[in-house]
Amino acid sequence: MGGNKALKVGTGEVSGNPDTLTADFAVETIASTIEQALGSANIAATRMRDKLLRAGIAEADLQTSNISIVPKLNDKQAIAGYTVSQALTAKIRNLPHAGELMSAAIAAGGDAARLNGVSFAIENDAALLTEARKKRLPMPGKKPELYAHEAGRPLGRVLEVSETAPSYGGPAGGYSPAAMDSRFPIEPGRQQLTVTVTVEWALDPAARPGRSRARLRRLAGLA
């Protein structure tokens, strides 16, 4: 805090129903040559992708997130084969059918299919963010007014209002790799959204001379 301004931070929390689910799919294949392992992985990944597209997932909501080729070593530390992994992230907006969609994608990928985890989010969060800001928008109170009082200067106009990126907390899960014909049970639950707002006030010209900035700095260390 500088000698001409005072700060206050407020945090507001609200909760809402998730409206999107992000599934981290992958395929993993092992073969004696890179060409064989990569070919099998490409086939499985393409089948999973096509199944999701046919189920209504938008192409913009699918993203290849990782590709790796790792040699497998035998007891003599010689290369005995290769493991190829490809990861595909899918954003599912139709939550009532999310379990069905994930099961269908895994079935399409066969034994090479993997599901590394899921996460929920509130994409349409404008109304919730507004509610969170209203809950704890910092107003003049104990700390800013105390600084102003000890500085011998009245609290002035607001100089700046800043906000950290909203943070989300809520249900997320991981699933063991498996090809399944049955539907995954999906429970979105409720998700918490937190907003932190910082307000900076100016200190008006001194109304009571004699208060030193040194005293204000000592107070800052105790506040």
NORZI-V160646 format. One record per pair of residues at least 6 apart in sequence whose C-alpha atoms are under 8 Angstrom apart, sorted by the first residue. I is the first residue (numbers start at 0). J is the second residue. D is the distance in whole Angstrom. If there is no record, write none. Layout:
I:J:D
I:J:D
This chain:
0:6:7
0:219:8
2:212:7
2:215:8
3:201:6
3:202:5
3:203:8
4:199:7
4:200:5
4:201:4
4:202:5
5:143:5
5:146:7
5:147:7
5:199:6
5:200:5
5:201:6
5:202:7
6:143:6
6:197:7
6:198:6
6:199:5
6:200:6
7:137:6
7:138:8
7:139:8
7:142:7
7:143:6
7:197:6
7:198:5
7:199:7
8:137:6
8:195:7
8:196:6
8:197:4
8:198:6
9:135:5
9:136:6
9:137:5
9:195:6
9:196:5
9:197:6
10:131:8
10:132:8
10:135:6
10:136:8
10:193:7
10:194:6
10:195:4
10:196:6
11:131:5
11:132:6
11:133:8
11:134:5
11:135:5
11:136:8
11:193:6
11:194:5
11:195:6
12:131:5
12:134:8
12:191:7
12:192:6
12:193:5
12:194:7
13:127:7
13:130:7
13:131:6
13:191:6
13:192:5
13:193:7
14:127:8
14:189:6
14:190:5
14:191:4
14:192:6
15:121:8
15:127:7
15:189:6
15:190:5
15:191:7
15:192:8
16:121:7
16:187:7
16:188:7
16:189:5
16:190:6
17:119:6
17:120:5
17:121:5
17:122:8
17:187:6
17:188:7
17:189:7
17:190:6
18:92:6
18:93:8
18:94:7
18:119:8
18:120:6
18:121:5
18:122:6
18:123:7
19:90:7
19:91:6
19:92:5
19:93:7
19:94:7
19:119:6
19:120:5
19:121:6
19:122:7
20:90:6
20:91:5
20:92:6
20:94:7
20:97:8
20:117:7
20:118:6
20:119:5
20:120:6
21:88:7
21:89:6
21:90:4
21:91:6
21:117:6
21:118:5
21:119:6
21:120:8
22:88:6
22:89:5
22:90:6
22:91:8
22:101:8
22:114:7
22:115:8
22:116:6
22:117:5
22:118:7
23:86:7
23:87:6
23:88:5
23:89:7
23:114:6
23:115:5
23:116:5
23:117:6
24:86:6
24:87:5
24:88:6
24:89:7
24:112:7
24:113:6
24:114:5
24:115:6
24:116:8
25:44:7
25:84:7
25:85:5
25:86:4
25:87:6
25:112:6
25:113:5
25:114:6
25:115:7
26:40:6
26:43:7
26:44:6
26:84:6
26:85:5
26:86:7
26:108:7
26:111:5
26:112:5
26:113:6
27:40:6
27:82:7
27:83:6
27:84:4
27:85:7
27:111:5
27:112:7
27:113:7
28:36:6
28:37:8
28:39:6
28:40:6
28:82:6
28:83:5
28:84:7
28:111:6
29:36:5
29:80:7
29:81:6
29:82:4
29:83:6
30:36:5
30:80:6
30:81:6
30:82:7
31:79:6
31:80:4
31:81:6
32:80:6
32:81:6
33:68:8
33:80:8
33:81:6
33:82:8
33:83:8
36:81:7
36:82:7
36:83:6
37:83:6
40:83:7
40:84:7
40:85:7
40:111:7
43:107:7
43:108:5
43:109:7
43:111:7
43:112:7
44:85:7
44:87:8
44:108:6
44:112:8
46:104:8
46:107:6
46:108:6
47:104:5
47:105:7
47:107:5
47:108:5
48:61:8
48:104:7
50:103:7
50:104:6
50:107:7
51:100:7
51:103:8
51:104:6
52:58:7
54:100:7
56:89:8
56:90:8
56:91:7
60:88:8
60:89:6
60:90:5
60:91:8
61:87:7
61:88:6
61:89:5
61:90:7
62:87:6
62:88:5
62:89:7
63:85:7
63:86:6
63:87:5
63:88:6
64:85:8
64:86:5
64:87:6
64:88:6
65:84:8
65:85:6
65:86:5
65:87:7
66:83:7
66:84:6
66:85:4
66:86:6
67:82:8
67:83:6
67:84:5
67:85:7
68:81:7
68:82:6
68:83:5
68:84:7
69:81:6
69:82:5
69:83:6
70:78:6
70:79:7
70:80:6
70:81:4
70:82:6
71:78:6
71:79:6
71:80:5
71:81:5
71:82:7
72:78:5
72:79:5
72:80:7
73:79:6
91:97:6
94:187:8
97:183:8
97:185:7
98:182:5
98:183:4
98:184:6
98:185:6
99:181:8
99:182:5
99:183:6
101:182:8
101:183:7
102:178:8
102:179:6
102:180:6
102:181:6
102:182:5
102:183:6
103:179:8
103:180:7
105:112:5
105:113:7
105:114:8
105:177:8
105:178:5
105:179:6
106:112:8
106:178:5
106:179:6
106:180:6
108:178:8
109:178:6
110:177:7
110:178:6
112:176:7
112:177:7
112:178:6
113:175:8
113:176:4
113:177:6
113:178:8
114:173:8
114:174:6
114:175:7
114:176:5
114:177:8
115:173:6
115:174:6
115:175:7
115:176:7
116:171:8
116:172:6
116:173:4
116:174:6
117:171:6
117:172:5
117:173:6
118:170:7
118:171:5
118:172:7
119:169:7
119:170:7
119:171:6
119:187:7
119:190:8
120:167:8
120:190:7
121:190:8
127:192:8
128:192:8
128:194:7
131:192:8
131:193:7
131:194:6
132:194:7
132:195:8
132:196:7
135:196:8
136:196:6
137:196:7
137:197:7
137:198:6
138:198:8
142:222:7
143:154:8
143:200:8
144:153:8
144:154:7
146:215:7
146:218:8
146:219:8
147:153:6
147:154:6
147:202:6
149:210:7
149:214:7
149:215:6
150:205:8
150:210:5
150:211:7
150:212:7
150:214:8
150:215:6
151:205:6
151:206:6
151:207:5
151:208:6
151:209:8
151:210:5
152:202:6
152:203:6
152:204:6
152:205:4
152:206:5
152:207:7
153:202:6
153:203:5
153:204:7
153:205:7
153:206:7
154:200:7
154:201:6
154:202:5
154:203:6
155:200:6
155:201:5
155:202:5
155:203:5
156:200:6
156:201:6
156:202:8
157:198:7
157:199:6
157:200:4
157:201:6
158:198:8
158:199:5
158:200:5
158:201:6
159:198:6
159:199:5
159:200:7
160:196:7
160:197:6
160:198:5
160:199:6
161:196:6
161:197:5
161:198:7
162:194:7
162:195:6
162:196:4
162:197:6
163:194:7
163:195:6
163:196:7
164:194:7
164:195:8
165:192:7
165:193:6
165:194:5
165:195:7
166:192:6
166:193:5
166:194:7
167:190:7
167:191:6
167:192:5
167:193:6
168:190:6
168:191:5
168:192:7
169:188:8
169:189:7
169:190:4
169:191:6
170:187:7
170:188:7
170:189:7
170:190:7
